[in-house]
Amino acid sequence: MANSYTVLVVDDEPGILRFVRASLKAVGHAVVTADNAAGALALLATEKPDVVILDLGLPDRSGFDVITEIRRRSQVPIIVLSARGDERSKVQALDLGADDYIAKPFGMAELMARIRAALRHRFQAQGEMPAFVSGDLAVDLVRRHVTRAGQEVKLSPKEFELLRHLVAHAGKVLTHRHLLREVWGPAQADEVQYLRVFIRGLRQKLEPDPTRPTHILTELGVGYRLQLPPEQRA
Amino acid sequence: MPDREARPSPEALLDAARQEGRGRLKIFLGAAPGVGKTYAMLLSAQAKRREGIDVVVGIVETHGRRETEALLDELKVIPRREVEYKTHRLTEMDIDAILKRRPQLLLVDELAHTNAPGSRHLKRYLDVEELIAAGIDVFTTLNIQHVESLNDVIARITRIRVRETVPDSILDQADDIEIVDLAPDDLIQRLRDGKVYVPHQAERAVRHYFQPGNLTALRELALRRTAQRVDDQLLSHMRAHAIAGPWPAGDRVLVCISEAGNTPGLIRYARRTADRLHAPWTALSVETARTAHLNDQQRDRIADHLRLAERLGASTITIPGRKIADEIIGYARANNITQIVIGKSGRSRWFEIMHGSVVHDLVRKTGAISVHVVSAETDEASAARQVTTRRQPASFPLASYAGSAGAVLVAVGIGSLVERFIGLQSISLVFLMGVLCCAIAWGLWPALLASLASALAFNFFFIPPLYTFTIADPENVVSLFFFALVAVIVSNLTAATRAQIISARAGAKTTAELYAFSRKLAGIGALDDLLWATAFQVSSMLKSSTVLLLPERDADSLALASAYPPEDRLDEADMAAARWCWEHGSPTGRGSDTLPGGKWLFLPLRTGSGTVGIIGIERPGTGPLLTPDERRLLDALADQVAVAIERISLARGLAEARVLTETERLRAALLTSISHDLRTPLASILGSVSSLRSYADKYDAADRDELLATLEGEAERLNRFVGNLLDMTRLEAGGIELKLDLTDAAEIVGTVLERAGSVLAQHRVEVSLMPDLPMLRLDPILFEQVLFNLLDNAAKYAPAGSRIDLVARHDGDVVAIDVIDEGPGIPPDDLERIFDKFYRVQAQDRQRAGTGLGLAICRGFIEAQGGNITARNRRDRLGAVLTLRIPVPDASEIREPMAANG
């Protein structure tokens, strides 16, 4: 990713702003920062950032309000900063339109990976990626063909549908509700155990060691994420 | 009454007679399992055997203890009877075989044992009673916790309730009790050495039981119960052998109660004396002909005095008699009293010459007993009348007077019929009969009316000149006069007897009700139940509305705690009266001296240590609420309730105090933990950062990397510690919000391995999950934390490079997950304590700092999810195994997604 993007970082913690700004600048991005909701929304209009990193706990307005407000004006990818263990607000933020989250405290490498995944989707949002290759796993969405280490893998229609959604949003976390709604329909949006059974099935077929999955990762209490191929992560 | 004490008391003789032909029972009583009761019993039995006595073992459990088994070797054992119960095969003592064999002495272990269903008796002690009745001597063992009356107390002390109890009467029946005593520390040592039999499934509970504090309390109870029993034995020996007391067996104090105003002072004096002598004390009231003529006010006072004594810890007794002094002395001798406290008489010399002086009589006749003649201040508060009571509803039923008139008419009729056959004088007997009947049926006044009418009718109809009220013969004047006199006396005596019978009957009924009530109260453990039962009982006995008010926990305000009929509030005026009653500890409201205008009457519920609550009653109508009898009944109820409330709050107070000390201990541990566990990583972080800042240019890339790795690692450790503290705080505050979902445990294992990657970097982790593990009802986040902490713990204690196994298997109706390490294992004593907060296995130098929180959190979290966690050591090599068990949900809970989607 040699390209340079503008990143808006919103957090009221000066320490966090400082190290995030320094690191992003070091890899060549332009950084604008705000320490409250009003400032963030103003910068959104003037600076037209390519990605927003948003802390949920702001002094003037709730982070959820800010997500709703941003979504009303723009499709810019939003990455939420949240506390570990607060799965409910993560899910709420994602349902409101945030693209991803990262739990505080976090490492810079992790944040960079999330930003890259978000940016990647911003520029591919128009058309679905026809193929996904990661390690020995290859998914051809057009021909509905899945291979692992060159061997074809037979998937049931539902399994394939599930995998298609994961591939379409590779690298991003997808909430249980989102996957259920998309694959099973809105009526089944709360049947998380269906999803668990199918994910288990997919892992058995796609993962080299299903007990330590490397492709389909679990975000406990939130949803699932298809891991990007290593070359796209690094 | 010198003759009375020279004769053995009939009850004592009866008891002795009952013992004839019976076997003797000896109980080896222990404070706790493991003190060596069975061993002591066998030793005794061996001694008996050597004396040539035919000793046979009915049933003895050795629990595999070798010393005990050795003692059993030379004794004959009656084979046990096998009982089929469901799928089990149980063995019980074969009572028929024993009866057939008829040994002289039989050994029966564990008296409190419950027999297998289908046995002859439900309980083993019933077997023993039968065997004793058959003339067989029995040695048996018993733990103090199985004694019925102590069951509650012990459950409160140890927090473990034993279900198998034996009635106290079995202890009283025993001819001998031998205490098998062992100091708590020695017992705990024995437990550690594995010398105490512990049923496997109860291991944890039992370990909890063996705390020095518990054991000390149990030991004290056992000793006290035996001491009490020995004292009883002494008394019964004295009675049986008619030995006039006192025997020098410790002091006993007796205080004589009367209606006099100085009695409360006497009672307190007696209490102090008893305290000083560490002696039990008794308050005695003698009911004589004189007390029968006391007014209600004076009688109330006697009742008040008896209650005061009871509150101060005396046992109280009321005995009937003719001469006060004789009764006091008789009671004192029979009960081994050593000190008598009596008030100085305020009566005149003249009165004493006429009626004799109780004090003088006592001093003259008591012999070895000390008499304290105390001049106490008159207690004004007690002398003052506090509650006006309603007069007994004076019955003036016309029917009884009409009946009296009728009886006289009948007498006239019978008289004229028999006049021809018997003499004039004998007719008076017919009239007397009529008077007697009236007195029996209706009491004094109708009988007096009948006497008068009879005298007139006798004169009118039978004494010549007939049909006039004049009397010709002077002899007849005399006989009529004597007739009238006799009739009045008969009326009086008969009516008095009748009144006594009626009051005795009412008294017996009240006593029975009170007794039933007190038994009910004794069985209640929860305050709410107690209050409800009380309100109901008082309402039904007094036919009134009843409320109970208790102080609120925090302040000194009162709150309505229970009412019958149910009611949730009192109006402001009544509340004010109740508060006054609470603050001053004296009756308030209707009919009392204070706020007498209210609807309700409030009485304090008092115990020796103060007022514990307020009882209020109300009835429709105005004026005083209660008759004196009702008032006495209410007082008696109130006293029982007060004691019961105090008992419950004491138990609660004890529990709170225990929690408080626990909290203190934890606070201290928390401070240590925080100061150590927060500062250590911070020190590394600050050190690394400042080094980098100051000497960045002097380091080469490798050094810099190393410092940065330290920084990262320490920060992560700090983060984990803070996470643990937060989790613990959430657990403590009850702030865990469970989000239980059917969850794939294997999936969580996957995520935890990912997350624990850096923690486990130095170890080899082998995962082995049984295929097709069922879905479990879990909170995924909490469960992941449990697994993380277990792995973190294993990594902490097992050396770098060693292997950690994570094994999950489906085992019946649970899924069990083992985390197995190759560390040093857990000292056996710590197996349970490692789950305690801030508990760390004694640190060794190379160990990484732990917070002592991780496993406590594991336990809290896994129990919140309905599972459990246990620890054990590996058998094949050094190492610990921590096992999680989570119940598998019912199949019906798991909906099959395939079916739903085709």
HADDOCK unambig.tbl for C-alpha pairs under 7 A between the chains (distance, minus, plus):
assign (segid A and resid 193 and name CA) (segid B and resid 742 and name CA) 6.07 0.50 0.50
assign (segid A and resid 194 and name CA) (segid B and resid 897 and name CA) 5.14 0.50 0.50
assign (segid A and resid 196 and name CA) (segid B and resid 744 and name CA) 6.80 0.50 0.50
assign (segid A and resid 211 and name CA) (segid B and resid 746 and name CA) 6.30 0.50 0.50
assign (segid A and resid 211 and name CA) (segid B and resid 747 and name CA) 6.93 0.50 0.50
assign (segid A and resid 211 and name CA) (segid B and resid 749 and name CA) 6.94 0.50 0.50
assign (segid A and resid 211 and name CA) (segid B and resid 750 and name CA) 5.21 0.50 0.50
assign (segid A and resid 212 and name CA) (segid B and resid 750 and name CA) 4.70 0.50 0.50
assign (segid A and resid 213 and name CA) (segid B and resid 750 and name CA) 6.39 0.50 0.50
assign (segid A and resid 218 and name CA) (segid B and resid 751 and name CA) 6.31 0.50 0.50
assign (segid A and resid 220 and name CA) (segid B and resid 780 and name CA) 6.39 0.50 0.50
assign (segid A and resid 220 and name CA) (segid B and resid 781 and name CA) 6.12 0.50 0.50
assign (segid A and resid 221 and name CA) (segid B and resid 780 and name CA) 6.49 0.50 0.50
assign (segid A and resid 221 and name CA) (segid B and resid 781 and name CA) 6.39 0.50 0.50
